[in-house]
Amino acid sequence: MEHTAASKCFAETYTPEKGYHTASRCYYGRVAETFGRNLPRIKQARILDFGCSIGWTTIELANLYPDSSVIGIDIRRYSILDALQNRDRTKKEGIVAEFRDILVGNHLVYRPCLKTPDHFFIADGFHAPFKAETFEAVFCMNNIYYIVSHAEKQLATERLNQIARLVKPGGFLLISGCSTDLENDYIILKKRAQGFVQHKISVIKYPQSKRCLEIILNSLLRKN
């Protein structure tokens, strides 16, 4: 992909009203901490970390799914540079300072940092440089809330579908963070031939989280 195109898109559209955000809260252990035993069992897959920030969730995904190809993308150049440094340091030292224990009972037992991600790219996830149906799983770690809370409804639906197109039939779209505060809220959708179906969903109690969830489901679920 061309970094100049991403930089241009960054300059023109990086606003909350377009569904982007500037938060950069990323740590190793967050994926398993959030989804726990409901993480899907995927083997020899291609996995995308959408909006990977400084790369800790991408590094974690590489260790959760060690036989898969894992890619992280973020629109911010400085985040990707940090992600590359974190990957290299992890590869050299074999440890992660930000490591947190995974949930008790999680079936995906792993040791930290046995594997590092395949690639990090500067890319606008809403115009990702990948063909449709490329990935068996797309992880959106606490960044979809900004789309549905700031963008107009039509644009939010378009943004969600731009992400969803990347998932293969039979694959998963995993979205965490239905608000800015409730970080462990999540929904897991599975893609069928005619659209997505609900696979797993956490307990969601609060109004702003429920509004976010409603927009996601109305935008992506298969219409019978």
C-alpha positions in Angstrom: 0.0 0.0 0.0 1.1 3.6 -0.5 1.8 5.6 2.6 1.1 8.9 0.8 -2.5 7.9 0.1 -3.0 7.0 3.8 -1.4 10.4 4.8 -3.7 12.3 2.5 -6.8 10.4 3.8 -5.6 11.1 7.4 -5.3 14.8 6.8 -8.7 15.1 5.1 -10.9 12.8 7.2 -9.4 12.2 10.6 -12.2 13.7 12.7 -14.7 12.3 15.2 -17.5 13.2 12.8 -16.1 10.8 10.2 -15.8 8.0 12.8 -12.1 8.4 13.7 -10.7 9.0 17.2 -7.4 9.9 18.8 -7.4 7.5 21.8 -4.4 5.2 22.0 -5.2 2.8 24.9 -3.5 -0.4 24.0 -1.9 -3.1 26.1 -0.9 -6.7 25.9 -3.6 -9.1 27.3 -6.5 -6.9 26.3 -7.9 -9.3 23.7 -8.1 -12.3 26.0 -9.2 -10.1 28.9 -12.1 -8.8 26.9 -13.4 -11.8 25.0 -12.2 -14.6 27.3 -13.4 -18.1 26.5 -15.6 -16.8 23.7 -12.7 -16.1 21.5 -13.3 -18.2 18.4 -11.1 -21.2 17.7 -9.4 -20.3 14.4 -6.5 -22.2 12.8 -4.2 -21.3 9.9 -6.2 -18.1 9.3 -5.5 -14.5 8.3 -6.4 -12.1 11.1 -6.6 -8.3 11.0 -6.2 -6.0 14.0 -8.2 -2.9 12.8 -6.9 0.3 14.4 -4.0 -1.5 16.1 -2.5 1.6 17.7 1.0 0.8 19.1 0.7 -2.9 18.4 0.3 -4.7 21.7 -3.1 -6.2 20.8 -1.6 -7.3 17.4 1.3 -9.0 19.2 -1.1 -10.7 21.6 -3.2 -11.9 18.6 -0.1 -13.4 17.1 0.4 -15.4 20.3 -3.2 -16.3 20.7 -3.2 -17.7 17.1 0.4 -18.7 16.5 -0.3 -20.7 13.3 -2.1 -17.8 11.7 -1.0 -14.7 9.8 -1.7 -11.6 11.8 -1.6 -8.0 10.4 -2.1 -4.7 12.3 -3.2 -1.5 10.6 -3.5 2.1 11.9 -3.9 5.4 10.1 -1.4 7.1 12.4 2.2 6.9 11.2 3.7 7.4 14.6 1.5 4.6 16.1 2.8 2.2 13.4 6.4 3.3 14.1 5.8 2.5 17.8 4.2 -0.8 16.9 7.3 -1.8 14.9 9.6 -0.9 17.7 7.4 -2.9 20.2 7.5 -5.9 17.8 11.2 -5.7 17.5 11.8 -5.3 21.2 9.4 -8.2 21.9 11.2 -10.4 19.4 14.6 -9.6 20.9 13.7 -9.8 24.6 10.9 -12.4 24.4 8.8 -10.5 27.0 6.2 -7.8 27.2 6.4 -5.3 30.0 2.6 -4.6 29.7 1.7 -8.3 30.0 -1.5 -9.0 32.0 -2.7 -12.4 33.0 -5.5 -13.8 30.7 -8.8 -14.7 32.2 -9.0 -17.9 34.3 -10.5 -20.7 32.3 -9.7 -19.2 28.9 -9.3 -22.2 26.5 -6.6 -20.3 24.5 -3.7 -21.0 26.9 -0.5 -19.4 25.7 2.9 -18.0 26.8 3.7 -14.4 25.9 5.8 -13.5 22.9 6.5 -16.8 21.3 5.5 -15.2 18.0 5.3 -11.6 16.6 2.8 -10.3 13.9 3.6 -10.7 10.3 3.1 -7.1 9.2 2.1 -3.6 10.4 0.8 -1.1 7.8 -0.2 2.5 7.8 -3.7 2.3 6.4 -7.1 3.8 6.8 -9.2 0.9 7.9 -12.3 2.4 6.3 -10.5 2.2 3.0 -8.3 -0.7 3.8 -5.9 -1.9 1.0 -7.2 -5.5 1.0 -9.6 -7.4 -1.2 -13.0 -8.2 0.1 -13.3 -11.4 2.1 -9.5 -11.5 2.9 -9.7 -12.4 6.7 -11.1 -15.2 8.8 -11.2 -12.7 11.7 -11.2 -8.9 12.0 -10.7 -7.5 15.5 -11.9 -4.0 16.3 -10.6 -3.2 19.8 -12.5 -0.3 21.3 -12.7 1.9 18.2 -16.2 1.3 16.7 -17.9 3.3 19.3 -16.6 6.5 17.8 -18.2 5.7 14.5 -21.7 5.2 15.8 -21.6 8.0 18.4 -20.1 10.8 16.2 -20.9 10.0 12.6 -24.3 10.4 11.0 -26.3 7.2 10.9 -25.8 6.6 7.1 -22.1 7.2 7.3 -21.8 4.9 10.4 -23.5 2.2 8.4 -21.2 2.7 5.5 -18.2 2.6 7.7 -19.3 -0.6 9.4 -19.9 -2.3 6.0 -16.5 -1.2 4.8 -15.0 -3.1 7.7 -17.4 -6.1 7.4 -16.5 -6.6 3.7 -13.1 -7.8 4.8 -14.4 -10.8 6.6 -14.6 -14.2 4.8 -17.9 -16.2 4.9 -17.6 -18.4 8.0 -15.3 -15.8 9.6 -15.8 -13.5 12.5 -16.0 -9.8 13.2 -15.2 -9.1 16.8 -16.0 -5.7 18.2 -15.2 -4.6 21.7 -16.0 -1.3 23.5 -19.6 -0.2 23.0 -18.9 3.0 24.9 -15.8 5.0 26.0 -16.0 3.6 29.5 -17.2 0.0 29.3 -14.2 -1.5 27.7 -15.1 -5.1 28.1 -18.5 -4.9 26.3 -18.3 -6.8 23.1 -20.2 -8.5 20.3 -19.0 -11.3 18.0 -20.6 -11.7 14.6 -20.2 -14.6 12.2 -20.4 -14.1 8.5 -22.8 -16.2 6.4 -23.4 -16.1 2.7 -26.1 -13.5 3.0 -24.7 -11.4 5.9 -23.8 -11.7 9.5 -25.5 -13.5 12.3 -25.0 -12.9 16.0 -22.5 -15.4 17.5 -21.8 -14.1 21.0 -22.6 -11.0 22.9 -21.6 -9.7 26.4 -24.0 -8.4 29.0 -24.7 -4.8 27.9 -26.6 -2.7 30.5 -26.1 1.0 29.8 -28.0 3.2 27.4 -25.1 4.5 25.3 -23.8 0.9 24.9 -27.2 -0.3 23.9 -27.5 2.4 21.3 -24.1 1.5 19.8 -25.1 -2.1 19.7 -28.4 -1.4 18.0 -26.7 0.5 15.2 -24.1 -2.3 14.7 -26.8 -5.0 14.6 -29.1 -3.0 12.3 -26.2 -2.3 9.9 -24.7 -5.7 9.7 -27.1 -8.5 10.7 -28.6 -10.6 7.9 -32.1 -9.5 7.0 -34.5 -12.4 6.8 
